[in-house]
Amino acid sequence: MTKIFDILQGRPEDSDYKKKGVIVQGITGAYGSLHARNMIAYGTNIVAGVTPGKGGQKFEDKVPIYNSVQEAVDATGAKISIIFVPAKFFLAAAKEALNAGIKLLVAIPEHVPVRDTLEVLDIAKQKGATIIGPNTPGIMIPEVIKVGIMPPMPFS
């Protein structure tokens, strides 16, 4: 469990302590944009979005959008990504994130085939990454970071 806290908030000596960068895969979609706004409002440091074909644009005139997770990781150094894509695209999106060096992957989509989930879990294990989900509300450290779709009000 310590590993997850290290990824989500870091250590006091880190320059980005309690402000770890998060990539949102599917940031321009209906759910991705809604929850990206909510995470930003909570104080989560959303450093990049990924939507193939929309690279070069900005989300809310602030967050840069990239065509691939690799581009986003190279530009930001982020180790956390959250996925808002339909279940049929989950496997490709998760593989892309893990192959780009993401160490904590939060997978929101529901109805992901079990076979796809097992394949992604195997890749994550090989790469030393952690996956939360699929079909999860996400993860949160109250008053530090929220990576998911849960409302912040009940948590303190």
N, C-alpha and C positions, 0 to 999 in steps of 0.2 A: 504493500500500500504506500510505503514511503516514496517509491518511484513515481507514482501518480502525482503525489504532492510536489515532488521536485519538478516534474514537467509542468504542472499547472501554475505553480507560484514561484518556483525556484528557491534559491537560498539568499539570505540577507546580503551576502557579498556580491551577488549578481547585479549587473547594471540595470537589468529589467525585472528585478525582484517584484513580485506581485503585479507585473504588467507583461506577462508572456504573450507573444504574438499568436494570433489564431487566424487560420485561413478558412474561408467559407467556400466550399465547393457547391456550385449551384446558386450563387449569390443573387443572380438576376431573376430567378424563378419566383413564383408567388410566395412559397413558404420560406425559401432561402432569404429573400429580401425582408420579409416580415420579421423573421427571427434574428437576422443580422441587425436590423434596427433595434430590436429589443435587447440584444446582447450589448450593443454599443451603448444604449441608454443605461444599462446596468453598470457599465464601466469596463467591460471586456475590451481588450486591445485587439480589435479586428484589423489586421495589417494588410490583408489581401483577400480578393475574391477570385474564383476561377469559374469561367464559363467559356468553353471553346467557341471561338469565332467572335468574342467580344473583348479580346485583349486590347489594351490601350484606353478603354473607357474607365470611368470612375463611378463608384457606387456612392450615391448621396454627395457627389462632388468632393469626395474625400478619400475613399478606399479604392486603391488601384485594382483593376481587374486584369487578370492574365488569362492566356489561352490554355495553360497547363499548370499543374501543381509544381512541376519542376521549375518553371519560370518563377512562380510565386515564392518557392523555397529559396531559390538562388538570390532573389531580390530582397527577401526579408529575413531569412534564417529561421523562420517559424518551424516549430516541431509539433504543433497541434493543428489538426484539421477537423472540421465538422462537415458531414456530407448531407446535402439536401437534394437528392436526385431520385427519380422514380426507381423502384426496385429493379427493373430490368437493366438499369445502367449502374447499379451498385457495384457489381463485381469489377467492372472496368475502372470506375472511380476510385474504389478502395485500392486496387492494385497500383494505380497511378500514384496515389498518395504514399503508399508504403515504399514503392520503388524510388520515390523522390526524397525519402528520408524522414517522413513523418513518424513520430514516436508515440503519439497518442491520437487515435482516430475515433471520433464520435460519429456513429452511424445511426442517423435518425430514421431512414426509410423502414416502413413495415412491409410485410409480404415478400421479403427477400427469400429466395429459395434456400433451403437448408444446405444444399450442395455448394452454393455460392458462399454462404457463410463459412462453411468448413474450409473451403479453399483459402478464403481470406485469413481465417484464423491460423492456418498453417503457414502462410506467407509471413504474417505478423510474428509468429514464433521464430521463424528463421531470421527475421530482421531485428529481433529484440524490441518489437513494438507492442503496444497495448491497444486493444479495441474495446470500446464500450458500445454495445448494441450488436446487431441492428435492432430496430424497433425499441429505441430507448428515448426517454425524455432528456437525456444528457447527464452532465455532471456539473457540480457547482461547489465552490468554496465560498460560503456567505461573505459578502462585502469585499471579495477579492476578484473572483472570475466566475462567469456563467457561460458554459458551452453547451447549449441545448435549448429546449423549447419550454421548460418549466417556468411558471410565473415566479418572480422573486419574492413576492409578499410573505409567504409562509416561512421563509428561511432567514435566519439571523444568527 
